[in-house]
Amino acid sequence: MADLEPKTRIESVDLLRGMIMIIMALDHVREFWSVALFRAEDITQTSAPLFFTRWITHLCAPTFAFLSGISVYLVAKRLIDRRSVSLYLIKRGLFLVVCEVVLMSFLFQFSYNLILLEVIWVLGWSMVIMAALIWLPRWAIGLFALIVIAGHNLLPVIKPITTIDYILAALHNSPVVIVRPGMPAILIIYTILPCVGVVAAGYYLGEWLFLDKRTQASRWLLAGLISIGLFLLLRFNNGYGDPISWSAQPRGALFTVLSFLNVSKYPESLDFLGLTLGVACLFLSLFSFYRPIGAEIIKVYGAVPFFFFIIHIPMILAGSLAWTYISFGTAVNLSFDGKDQWPAQYEPSLWRTYVVWILYLALLYFPCKWYANYKRADHPGWLAYI
């Protein structure tokens, strides 16, 4: 999502990024149009279709971060001057942080009742940290990525009390709420350390995109298989790698499989990253030599990911408010208003989720296509940030 601006576009990257944007929209439609009374990952209550509708969207955040790291590498390769790259990353990163606080928090609610610090915020701070890391040798950046991704689960969960505690919790913790008198509550959903490790990994592996197609595909395939293999090994052992163990489920074998796949996203555990980044690498391998059906459409979304992000949220929320008003006589933000405010007649529906999702994708294609063409034709400097 945090696309930097390489001179030429790489099709496999745009295809993967576009696919991820499409999947992300599914999750947001579900949250605003058909959110359930329980978490979709709750194995004791969920259904398999609901679980997988939510589970597939786990690919989004780590893939965004990984592709952002690749984009940093592409920009660094083009500009060569590290100082220019470093300054750009600082400006880009701080822009994303401010955008999350000022713009995205409002667009998710049409209010500032809650300040949300989600994926754009954490990608912004990762850019700022990468501004320093790019001065290191490439092998050192790869080693940093490996240590952070493999070792961050060793860090303890912090129960914040002091200001320093909250800063440390923002680096690596489960979601944290900060409440101060006279100020909106702040919800830190994504934490920084796992994300910057993934961005660094994308930077380290970015040079693979300049290999011949056969070598490139084989390397991404091998990386994906190794990553998923390590996930399976760690997950089967039910030890280090994820704070939540899997177990045999009384609801049957299918739900035991769901328990196995139900890895921790907040913060992104080693198991979570092994699985999701492994799948991302497999898709990069596939897209290195195969163009899927609808590739040109997918690439449109992948070429303008940040633009897609900042327009799709208000479109989805506005549509949901209109639908709840027409259907129930009151406009309700199903994702942020308390369940006590939900209409008594409201029922979640996956059918509604998928139909509305497809309609939104069709609507979003046209502004994304226009904006992609506009950036190519007339490219003022500030557009590099959107």
For each residue, the residues with C-beta under 8 A, 3 or more apart:
1: 17 21 64 68 119 120 123 305 306 309
2: 64 68 71 92 96 120 123 124 127 305 306
3: 17 67 68 71 304 305 306
4: 68 71 72 74 75 88 92 384
5: 75 384
6: 9 10 71 74 75 78
7: 78
8:
9: 6 13 14 303
10: 6 13 14 74 209
11: 14 15 287 291 295 299
12: 15 16 209 284 287 288
13: 9 10 16 17 67 70 71 209 284 302
14: 9 10 11 17 18 298 299 302 303
15: 11 12 18 19 283 287 291 292 295 298 299 302
16: 12 13 19 20 63 67 280 283 284 287 302
17: 1 3 13 14 20 21 63 64 67 301 302 305
18: 14 15 21 22 297 298 299 300 301 302 303 305
19: 15 16 22 23 283 298 302
20: 16 17 23 24 59 60 63 64 67 302
21: 1 17 18 24 25 301 302 305 308 309
22: 18 19 25 26 298 301 361
23: 19 20 26 27 56 57 59 60
24: 20 21 27 28 57 60 309
25: 21 22 28 29 312 316 357 360 361 364
26: 22 23 29 30 53 56 57 353 354 357
27: 23 24 30 31 53 54 57 60
28: 24 25 31 32 312 313 316
29: 25 26 32 33 34 316 353 356 357 360
30: 26 27 33 34 35 40 53 54 350 353 357
31: 27 28 35 334 335
32: 28 29 35 316 317 319 320 333 334 335
33: 29 30 316 319 320 323 334 352 353 356
34: 29 30 334 348 349 350 352 353
35: 30 31 32 334 335 348
36: 39 40 46 50 348
37: 339 348
38: 42 45 46
39: 36 42 46
40: 30 36 46 50 51 53 54 55
41: 46 51 54 55 262
42: 38 39 45 46
43: 46 51 249 251 255 258 259 262
44: 251
45: 38 42
46: 36 38 39 40 41 42 43 50 51 258
47: 50 51
48: 51 52 254 255 258
49: 52 53 350
50: 36 40 46 47 53 54 350
51: 40 41 43 46 47 48 54 55 258 262
52: 48 49 55 56
53: 26 27 30 40 49 50 56 57 350 353
54: 27 30 40 41 50 51 57 58
55: 40 41 51 52 58 261 262
56: 23 26 52 53 59
57: 23 24 26 27 53 54 60
58: 54 55 61 62 263 265 272 275 276
59: 20 23 56 62 63 276 279 280
60: 20 23 24 27 57 63 64 119
61: 58 64 65 119 190 195 265 268
62: 58 59 65 66 198 268 272 273 276 277 280
63: 16 17 20 59 60 66 67 276 277 280
64: 1 2 17 20 60 61 67 68 119 123 305
65: 61 62 68 69 122 123 126 195 198 199 202
66: 62 63 69 70 198 199 201 202 277 280
67: 3 13 16 17 20 63 64 70 71 202
68: 1 2 3 4 64 65 71 72 123 126 127 199 202
69: 65 66 72 73 130 198 199 200 201 202 203 204 205 206
70: 13 66 67 73 74 202 203 205 206 209
71: 2 3 4 6 13 67 68 74 75 202
72: 4 68 69 75 76 85 89 127 130 134 199 202 203 206
73: 69 70 76 77 202 203 204 206 207
74: 4 6 10 70 71 77 78 206 209
75: 4 5 6 71 72 78 79 85 88
76: 72 73 79 80 82 85 134 203
77: 73 74 80 206 207
78: 6 7 74 75
79: 75 76 84 85 88
80: 76 77
81: 84 85
82: 76 85 86 134 135
83: 86 87
84: 79 81 87 88
85: 72 75 76 79 81 82 88 89 131 134
86: 82 83 89 90 131 132 134 135
87: 83 84 90 91 131
88: 4 75 79 84 85 91 92
89: 72 85 86 92 93 127 128 130 131 134
90: 86 87 93 94 127 128 131
91: 87 88 94 95 385
92: 2 4 88 89 95 96 124 127 384 385
93: 89 90 96 97 123 124 125 126 127 128 130 131
94: 90 91 97 98 124 128
95: 91 92 98 99 124 385
96: 2 92 93 99 100 120 121 123 124 127
97: 93 94 100 101 120 121 124 125 128
98: 94 95 101 102
99: 95 96 102 103 104 120 124 310
100: 96 97 103 104 105 116 117 118 120 121 124
101: 97 98 104 105 115 117 121
102: 98 99 105 106
103: 99 100 106 107 310
104: 99 100 101 107 108 116 118 120 310 313
105: 100 101 102 108 109 112 114 115 116
106: 102 103 109 110 111 112
107: 103 104 110 310 313 314 317
108: 104 105 116 313 317 335 336
109: 105 106 112 113 114 317 333 336
110: 106 107 314 317 333
111: 106
112: 105 106 109 115 184
113: 109 184 185 336
114: 105 109 184 185 186 187 336
115: 101 105 112 184 185 186 187
116: 100 104 105 108 187 189
117: 100 101 121 122 170 186 187 188 189 190
118: 100 104 121 122 189 190
119: 1 60 61 64 122 123 190
120: 1 2 96 97 99 100 104 123 124 309
121: 96 97 100 101 117 118 124 125 190
122: 65 117 118 119 125 126 190 191 192 195
123: 1 2 64 65 68 93 96 119 120 126 127 195 199
124: 2 92 93 94 95 96 97 99 100 120 121 127 128
125: 93 97 121 122 128 129 192 195 196
126: 65 68 93 122 123 129 130 192 195 196 199
127: 2 68 72 89 90 92 93 96 123 124 130 131 199
128: 89 90 93 94 97 124 125 131 132
129: 125 126 132 133 192 196 199
130: 69 72 89 93 126 127 133 134 196 199 200 203
131: 85 86 87 89 90 93 127 128 134
132: 86 128 129 135
133: 129 130 136 141 144 200 203
134: 72 76 82 85 86 89 130 131 141 203
135: 82 86 132
136: 133 140 141 144
137: 140 141
138: 141 142 203 204 207
139: 142 143
140: 136 137 143 144
141: 133 134 136 137 138 144 145 200 203 204
142: 138 139 145 146 200 201 204
143: 139 140 146 147
144: 133 136 140 141 147 148 197 200
145: 141 142 148 149 197 198 200 201 203 204
146: 142 143 149 150 201
147: 143 144 150 151 197
148: 144 145 151 152 193 194 196 197 200
149: 145 146 152 194 197 198 201 270 273
150: 146 147 270
151: 147 148 154
152: 148 149 155 172 193 194 197 267 270
153: 240 241 242 243 269 270
154: 151
155: 152 172 193
156:
157: 173 174
158: 165 168 169 173
159: 165
160: 165 166 168 169 173 176 178
161: 165
162: 165 166
163: 166 167
164: 167 168
165: 158 159 160 161 162 168 169
166: 160 162 163 169 170 176 178
167: 163 164 170 171
168: 158 160 164 165 171 172 173
169: 158 160 165 166 172 173 176 188 191
170: 117 166 167 173 176 188 191 192
171: 167 168 191 192 193
172: 152 155 168 169 191 192 193 194 267
173: 157 158 160 168 169 170 176 188 191 267
174: 157 266 267
175: 187 188 189 266
176: 160 166 169 170 173 187 188
177: 185 186 187 188
178: 160 166 185 186 187 188
179: 185 186
180: 183
181:
182:
183: 180 186
184: 112 113 114 115
185: 113 114 115 177 178 179
186: 114 115 117 177 178 179 183
187: 114 115 116 117 175 176 177 178
188: 117 169 170 173 175 176 177 178 191
189: 116 117 118 175 266
190: 61 117 118 119 121 122 195 266 267
191: 122 169 170 171 172 173 188 194 195 266 267
192: 122 125 126 129 170 171 172 195 196
193: 148 152 155 171 172 196 197 267
194: 148 149 152 172 191 197 198 267 268 273
195: 61 65 122 123 125 126 190 191 192 198 199 268
196: 125 126 129 130 148 192 193 199 200
197: 144 145 147 148 149 152 193 194 200 201
198: 62 65 66 69 145 149 194 195 201 202 268 273 277
199: 65 66 68 69 72 123 126 127 129 130 195 196 202 203
200: 69 130 133 141 142 144 145 148 196 197 203 204
201: 66 69 142 145 146 149 197 198 204 205 277
202: 65 66 67 68 69 70 71 72 73 198 199 205 206
203: 69 70 72 73 76 130 133 134 138 141 145 199 200 206
204: 69 73 138 141 142 145 200 201
205: 69 70 201 202 208 223
206: 69 70 72 73 74 77 202 203 209
207: 73 77 138 210 211
208: 205 211 216 219 220
209: 10 12 13 70 74 206 216
210: 207
211: 207 208 215 216 219
212: 215 216
213: 216 217 288 289
214: 217 218 289
215: 211 212 218 219
216: 208 209 211 212 213 219 220 285 288
217: 213 214 220 221 285 286 288 289
218: 214 215 221 222 285
219: 208 211 215 216 222 223 285
220: 208 216 217 223 224 281 282 284 285 288
221: 217 218 224 225 281 282 285
222: 218 219 225 226
223: 205 219 220 226 227 278 281
224: 220 221 227 228 278 279 280 281 282 284 285
225: 221 222 228 229 278 282
226: 222 223 229 230 278
227: 223 224 230 231 274 275 277 278 281
228: 224 225 231 232 274 275 278 279 282
229: 225 226 232 233
230: 226 227 233 234 274
231: 227 228 234 235 241 271 274 275 278
232: 228 229 235 236
233: 229 230 236 237
234: 230 231 237 239 240 241 242 270 271 274
235: 231 232 238 241 242 246 260 263 271
236: 232 233
237: 233 234
238: 235 245 246
239: 234
240: 153 234 270
241: 153 231 234 235 269 270 271 274
242: 153 234 235 245 263 264 269 270 271 272
243: 153 264 269
244: 262 263 264
245: 238 242
246: 235 238 256 259 260 262
247: 256 259
248: 256 259
249: 43 252 255 256 258 259
250:
251: 43 44 254 255
252: 249 255 256
253: 256 257
254: 48 251 257 258
255: 43 48 249 251 252 258 259
256: 246 247 248 249 252 253 259 260
257: 253 254 260 261
258: 43 46 48 51 249 254 255 261 262
259: 43 246 247 248 249 255 256 262
260: 235 246 256 257
261: 55 257 258 275
262: 41 43 51 55 244 246 258 259
263: 58 235 242 244 269 271 272 275
264: 242 243 244 267 268 269 271 272
265: 58 61 268 269 272
266: 174 175 189 190 191
267: 152 172 173 174 190 191 193 194 264
268: 61 62 194 195 198 264 265 272 273
269: 153 241 242 243 263 264 265 272 273
270: 149 150 152 153 234 240 241 242 273 274
271: 231 234 235 241 242 263 264 274 275
272: 58 62 242 263 264 265 268 269 275 276
273: 62 149 194 198 268 269 270 276 277
274: 227 228 230 231 234 241 270 271 277 278
275: 58 227 228 231 261 263 271 272 278 279
276: 58 59 62 63 272 273 279 280
277: 62 63 66 198 201 227 273 274 280 281
278: 223 224 225 226 227 228 231 274 275 281 282
279: 59 224 228 275 276 282 283
280: 16 59 62 63 66 224 276 277 283 284
281: 220 221 223 224 227 277 278 284 285
282: 220 221 224 225 228 278 279 285 286
283: 15 16 19 279 280 286 287
284: 12 13 16 220 224 280 281 287 288
285: 216 217 218 219 220 221 224 281 282 288
286: 217 282 283 289 290
287: 11 12 15 16 283 284 290 291 292
288: 12 213 216 217 220 284 285
289: 213 214 217 286
290: 286 287
291: 11 15 287 295
292: 15 287 295 298
293:
294: 297 298
295: 11 15 291 292 298 299
296: 299 300
297: 18 294 300 301 365
298: 14 15 18 19 22 292 294 295 301 302
299: 11 14 15 18 295 296 302 303
300: 18 296 297 303 304 365 368 369 372
301: 17 18 21 22 297 298 304 305 308 364 365 368
302: 13 14 15 16 17 18 19 20 21 298 299 305
303: 9 14 18 299 300 368 372
304: 3 300 301 307 308 368 371 372 375
305: 1 2 3 17 18 21 64 301 302 308 309
306: 1 2 3 309 310 385 386
307: 304 310 311 367 368 371 386
308: 21 301 304 305 311 312 364 368
309: 1 21 24 120 305 306 312 313
310: 99 103 104 107 306 307 313 386
311: 307 308 314 315 364 367
312: 25 28 308 309 315 316 360 364
313: 28 104 107 108 309 310 316 317
314: 107 110 311 317 318
315: 311 312 318 319 360 363 364
316: 25 28 29 32 33 312 313 319 320 360
317: 32 107 108 109 110 313 314 320 321 333 335
318: 314 315 321 322
319: 32 33 315 316 322 323 356 360
320: 32 33 316 317 323 324 333 334
321: 317 318 324 325 331 332 333
322: 318 319 325 326 331
323: 33 319 320 326 327
324: 320 321 327 328 330 331 332 334 343 346
325: 321 322 328 329 330 331
326: 322 323
327: 323 324 343 345
328: 324 325 332 343 345 346
329: 325 343
330: 324 325 343
331: 321 322 324 325
332: 321 324 328 337 341 342 343 346
333: 32 109 110 317 320 321 336 337
334: 31 32 33 34 35 320 324 337 342 346
335: 31 32 35 108 317
336: 108 109 113 114 333
337: 332 333 334 341 342
338: 341 342
339: 37 342
340:
341: 332 337 338
342: 332 334 337 338 339 346
343: 324 327 328 329 330 332 346
344:
345: 327 328
346: 324 328 332 334 342 343
347:
348: 34 35 36 37
349: 34 352 353
350: 30 34 49 50 53 353 354
351: 354 355
352: 33 34 349 355 356
353: 26 29 30 33 34 53 349 350 356 357
354: 26 350 351 357 358
355: 351 352 358 359
356: 29 33 319 352 353 359 360
357: 25 26 29 30 353 354 360 361
358: 354 355 361 362
359: 355 356 362 363
360: 25 29 312 315 316 319 356 357 363 364
361: 22 25 357 358 364 365
362: 358 359 365
363: 315 359 360 366
364: 25 301 308 311 312 315 360 361 367 368
365: 297 300 301 361 362 368 369
366: 363 369 370
367: 307 311 364 370 371
368: 300 301 303 304 307 308 364 365 371 372
369: 300 365 366 372 373
370: 366 367 373 374
371: 304 307 367 368 374 375
372: 300 303 304 368 369 375 376
373: 369 370 376 377
374: 370 371 377 378
375: 304 371 372 378 379 383
376: 372 373 379
377: 373 374
378: 374 375
379: 375 376 383 384
380: 383
381: 384
382: 385 386
383: 375 379 380 386
384: 4 5 92 379 381
385: 91 92 95 306 382
386: 306 307 310 382 383
